[in-house]
Amino acid sequence: MLTILIAGHNLHFIKNLVELFEQEGHTVLIDLWQGHYKHDETQSLTKLSNADLIICEWALGNSVWYSNNVKGHQRLFIRFHRQEIETDYPAKINFDSVEKIVFVSPFFQSKAIELFEIPMHKTTFIPNYVKTDDFSISKTKNAKFTIGMLGIIPQMKRFDLGLDILRNLQEHDSRYNLRIKGKLPKEYEWMIKRELEMDWYESQFSRIQTDNQLINKVHFDDWGDDVAEWFENIGFILSVSDFEGTHQAVAEGAVSGAFPMILKWPGVDSIYPKSWCYNDAESITNSIFKHSSRKSLRKKHAKQIIGKFDVKIIYHKWCELIGKTPIGAIND
């Protein structure tokens, strides 16, 4: 069995893999950073000295530090999402010390290889997982008229397009509504500092209060761990961002039985079926009308996600990568 060290500032997208490593008998150490580059170096050195294998979650300052401190007998893997492409951290990583950079998106894999001159043979693609069992839920009767957005921050999530789609739907059927789950802009200190962006959000909230097609039709739900329960009321999950890495809300929504409605962002067709993707908001609106009375595709969409993104499938891919065969119930 291995002693595996997980290092990063945000472990949300890897925590269930950590649980499976532990269930399999591996010892897992956690080095939780305070930010992209801030950490307790003494603590990091102590944990590093006990590790056989290190997985850096995010190719940020943590990956730079570990790539310059890992020992020759240790194996270092780095998970690269989307956010890192906009920073200079990957350019500072000592790739000679890295066994594999694991990308969650083929699109950003190609882009990062070119931008940061990463040796191609040191890269691979393993998507983010979905704990699909959590989303085997029933829908409420009003779900077929409810569209959802899971997170509207920052501006690139295009909250405005969600409102546009709802308004178009409302002109034909007043039963449609929009539910938004996540924090509001004022709840993030870093957002408050973006004055122009905050003004943009205020203009969107003003639309909700003054447009007769939107008044009382937009509902805000608090952020929390009850995402699966939230999806019980959601018939359509929107992904209308300017760009994304994988946008896990799409996969989670599809497993729950919500119809995925994706406004094409770069690289999306390497993650999700092309039939889920649309060229503009009008096309999404028309598709929602068409699917509101249909159930046949819901199970098909769920199976597509389960077969590709289920946490046990992704765990198997990681075991193959590190050369350890899964055992026990996880190998079923």
Secondary structure, DSSP 8 states (H G I E B T S, - for coil): --EEEEEES--TTTHHHHHHHHHTT-EEEEEE-SSSS---HHHHHHHHHT-SEEEEESSSHHHHHHHTT--TTSEEEEEE-SGGGGSSSGGGS-GGG-SEEEES-HHHHHHHHHHHT--GGGEEE----B-GGGG-----TTGGGEEEEE---SGGG-HHHHHHHHHHHHTT-TT-EEEEES--GGG-HHHHT-HHHHHHHHHHHHHHHH-TTTTTTEEEE--SS-HHHHGGG-SEEEE--S--S--HHHHHHHHHT-EEEEE--TTGGGTS-GGGEESSHHHHHHHHHHHTT--HHHHHHHHHHHHHHBHHHHHHHHHHHHT----GGGG-
